[in-house]
Amino acid sequence: MSKRSSNARFRRAAAAPPLPTRTVPFIVYCLRQFRGLMLLMLIFETGQAATSILVPYAVKAVMDAVALQPRVDDIWLAFERPLLLLAGLAIAEILFSRASGAVLIIMGPRLRQRTSRLLYAYLQQHSPRYFANQFAGSLAHRISETAMSVNHTTWSVLCDFWPISITFIVSVALLFGVHDGLGAFVGGWVLLYVAVSYWLATRCQPYAQRYAATRSLVNGKIVDSVSNMLNAKLFARLDYERDYLEDFLETEVREGRRTFWYMERVRWFQFTAAALLKFGTIGYALWLWNAGAIGVGDFAMATGLTLLVIGDARNLTRRFLEFFEYVGNVANGVDTIVKPHEIIDAPDAKSLQVSAGRIEFRNVDFAYEPGRPVFQSLNVVIEPGQRVGLVGFSGSGKSTFVALILRNYEPQSGQILIDGQDIAQATQDTLHAQVSLIPQDPSLFHRTLRENIAYGNLQADNDAIRHAAVMANADQFIAAMPEGYQSLVGERGIKVSGGQRQRIAVARVMLKDAPILILDEATSSLDSVTEKTIQDNLDRAMGRKTVIAIAHRLSTIAHLDRILVFDQGRIVEDGSHDQLLAQKGYYHRLWSMQAGGFLPDDAQS
């Protein structure tokens, strides 16, 4: 498959940043707005490396002066020029290095911020199916680690590889100035060392990538276990959770050891090669000095330069290994997050305008997996202002029906229309702005109660927020909390009870006041008295809204205008509660089978 045809089929939401799917182009894209700062860093790092490597040259000048004048009365007059050169190089090195450090401080946090922002903006556009298949903690870890690794990769190039290259080039040039043989010997060693180090580091990359992926997996498992700590305690499974996590931690240890043992083999090469250069250069320089080919200052400079080259060469090998580990982290982040978006707005998508709230399924076919259809040629119309209940055994298609209206999934064929507008041709934001959902298990942000309610309408004032809380029968329990509406609810709302979470979700939706309302067992966590109060308030708040309610407790939907009975992806009955009971059909059977007001899981129960 050609790159062009592959890219042509890559689905990307229009609101998502156009992130490249390959590692190096992704890093370059993140760096685009920092071109000027990177150029400054290159200049400063060049100056720092050059001034640092020229110090042995200044020492050579001092040694040559000493050789000419072994005893002097005025040291300053005798060594003024080499000493000034040495001092100038030292001051220049300080200024260049600290200027580079200042640019890094200015650029570093902004680069990490930009990378995190881009990845999060892209991640937001993924479908519910994507998030259902991923650990939330692992995704958060991937964003953080990828952003950090983009920074480290950039610093490796600007602050390590580039200065080391300057050091090698200047050192070899100075040694050629002393003697062609010395320059050729060290230059050849540098070329061979860099080539072998790079080759060894590339061989290490798969190890580093597997290690990074394992770390992300373990992080996700830890977050999952911590999030469910209450379940572990209630089922007395603390030992089981430790053992379960231990298997993943052991996998991380094995991958880490594989990576580090490979790095250790690379270090054996590094130290052996450094020893050969050290003894080879010093021995060759001694032989040249003894033959009168070089002077004492030349010998001192050659020795100093060799030690500097060895130091930078060791750093280069380590930096190569770290660099490919960082690149591996970025690759993992890109592979995980920068995937095609399953559900995107059409290129000419328009705002959804809802005035009446009529919903129509027209010849809809849908399957979660090929060959296992849920709906086939489903046709149904919900008239404006109708209040419709959905009933049926688990897996009959009720939740899928609602998920398709919300466009959490897309049908394989057919259309879903709201007020005659195909929702596939409308923007997702305007669709979701016109539809409210109260889920069976609502999730809250770890923010204040006020912020959670106001999420339904960010412009709402305190009076509107309190009125919504009163309508949801939540005002009393909120007022009883130590900080009232400013109380934090904990991660996913863990500091409040399930019934309180559900009431906050009801208040949030009341404040949103969308023309279409979907209730998914919206009062299942409430006691009967509170449920009756909220149901009455919901009925008043519904007005002429189009309402769709999923219910397992049939008594909660008996008063609605219409009930759709689902069975294996088909609507088998359609009518009011009294009409359906009179038919003595499927709904009558469900009503008769209720145990304590709830449906069993299947027809055999």
Number of C-alpha atoms within 10 A of each C-alpha: 5 7 7 8 9 9 11 9 9 13 13 21 20 13 12 18 16 14 19 16 17 13 19 13 12 19 24 15 14 20 19 11 12 13 11 10 16 20 12 15 23 18 15 24 26 23 21 25 23 22 23 19 24 21 21 24 25 22 20 22 22 21 22 18 16 16 13 9 11 8 10 11 7 9 10 12 10 16 18 13 15 20 18 13 18 21 14 15 21 16 13 17 22 16 15 20 19 15 18 25 16 13 15 21 11 12 17 18 13 14 22 22 14 16 24 21 15 18 22 17 14 22 21 14 20 22 16 14 13 15 13 9 8 13 18 16 18 22 21 16 18 28 24 17 21 26 27 21 25 26 23 20 23 19 18 19 16 22 22 20 18 16 23 24 18 18 25 25 15 18 27 25 16 22 23 17 12 19 17 13 14 22 20 15 17 24 19 12 16 20 12 13 20 16 12 16 24 17 12 19 24 17 14 23 22 15 21 27 22 20 24 25 21 20 22 24 22 22 22 21 20 19 16 15 18 13 15 11 14 13 13 16 12 9 8 11 14 16 11 11 16 13 12 13 16 13 12 18 20 12 16 21 15 14 20 19 14 17 21 15 11 17 19 12 11 19 16 11 15 21 14 11 17 21 12 11 20 17 13 16 22 19 13 16 24 18 13 18 15 11 10 10 13 16 20 17 22 26 21 20 25 28 20 20 26 25 17 18 23 21 13 20 24 19 16 23 23 17 20 25 25 21 26 22 27 26 23 25 29 28 23 21 25 22 13 16 21 22 18 16 19 18 20 23 18 15 11 8 15 16 14 21 15 18 11 16 26 20 22 22 21 16 17 21 19 24 16 14 8 8 7 9 14 20 22 16 14 19 17 16 13 18 15 19 18 19 24 25 29 25 26 28 18 17 15 20 22 26 14 19 21 20 14 17 22 19 20 16 20 23 17 15 13 18 20 25 19 25 18 13 19 17 26 20 17 19 18 22 11 15 20 16 15 20 21 23 22 23 18 18 17 19 17 23 16 17 16 19 25 20 20 25 28 23 20 22 18 12 9 15 10 12 9 16 25 21 16 24 27 17 22 27 21 24 20 11 13 22 12 10 11 9 12 16 22 14 18 20 19 14 13 15 22 16 14 18 12 18 19 19 24 26 30 29 28 30 31 26 24 27 23 21 19 20 21 27 22 23 20 23 17 24 24 19 18 16 10 11 9 17 20 14 14 23 17 14 16 16 15 11 13 19 11 16 20 23 25 24 23 26 24 22 19 22 13 19 22 16 15 18 15 22 26 24 24 23 18 16 20 18 20 14 17 18 18 19 22 12 14 20 17 11 12 10 12 17 26 16 12 22 18 12 15 15 11 7 14 15 22 17 12 12 12 5 7
